[in-house]
């Protein structure tokens, strides 16, 4: 029994040494080689006791072990010293003191955010199991009884300092990890955005007159979705994450035009019936291409789901007379209903080979007339309520002449 008990502190210390070696090299310990020098030597310790002899004996022991020591002969003095900079890494605290006992000092230290994390070791003549239990109940990190045994005190102090060092390192590593995760997420989002833009611009190279259409429609979509966010019909769907994904996906709405022949896509005039049927296939071509990309993914990617929706269905009409599937009303995904308004508005205010840009008053009238026909009534109402803002986006990102 005694041999087993004697071995436990030694095992704990060896483990702490290996951990500290890993901390100092900024990685987890890779082997069982202990530190050649104690990483906690030089730490500032605060010792608290109302008996000068006790302070002298304990201070001398800790000094010789390589620690810096500050002494307080009362609870009030201990609270002052604990709050000063540099703060002690550990406090060795007597329990039985006049005016303010160790339990009261510990309670005050824990109430102050500046001192609540400093480990406290009770050092006291109260040596019954019940006293020791009470010390831990009050929040002590350890409990040492007097008369002190030098090797025990040094081992306990060192263990507490190493534990705090490990805790601080883990906290710092977690904070650094959070920063790195955010950085990676931001980087991935930039890569995602750049990839979408590249694909969208590829489609634009086939259509010489679309200019800044991608940038404008992306901004229209973000603004319109944000305005609809508080609407009872859409509030459950249009949360911040959905709007962010929808905005990322918007540039892919016409990606299917890559598959339309130049003779049709660039025709300087109105398309005939046969050509129009071919042009309408771009909705299916785009959604099919995105669906193939989805199948290559190990798991669903939200922005691809929305990209597929807007590519396929942004030409559907509220009254069911759109294409490619003749969807109507609520059967049309909200992403496509929002994109429809943005796309039509931009087409009307922009110059094309077959038409000039229309005046804003005329554009407003045309879109108002399509309420409940081409457009979801609530979506077009939100658009018209903020018409000047959409017009400002169009002007700000207008095509150069």
Secondary structure, 3 states (H helix, E strand, C coil): CHHHHHHHHHHHHHHHHHHHHHHHCCCCCCCCCCCCCCCCCCCEEEEECCCHHHHHHHHHHHHHCCCEEEEECCHHHHHHHHHCCCCCCEEEECCCCCCCCHHHHHHHHHHCCCCCCCEEEEEECCCCHHHHHHHHHCCCCEEEECCCCHHHHHHHHHHHHHHHHHHHHHHHHHHHHHHHHHHHHHHHHHHHHHHHHHHHHHHHHHCCCCCCHHHHHHHHHHHHHHHHCCCCCCCCCCCHHHHHHHHHHHHHCCHHHHHCCHHHHCCCCCCCHHHHHHHHCHHHHHHHHHHHHHHCCCCCCHHHHHHHHHHHHCCCCCCCCCCCCCCCHHHCCHHHHHHHHHHHHHHHHCCECCECCCCHHHHHHHHHHCECCCECHHHHHHHHHCHHHHHHHHHHCCCCC
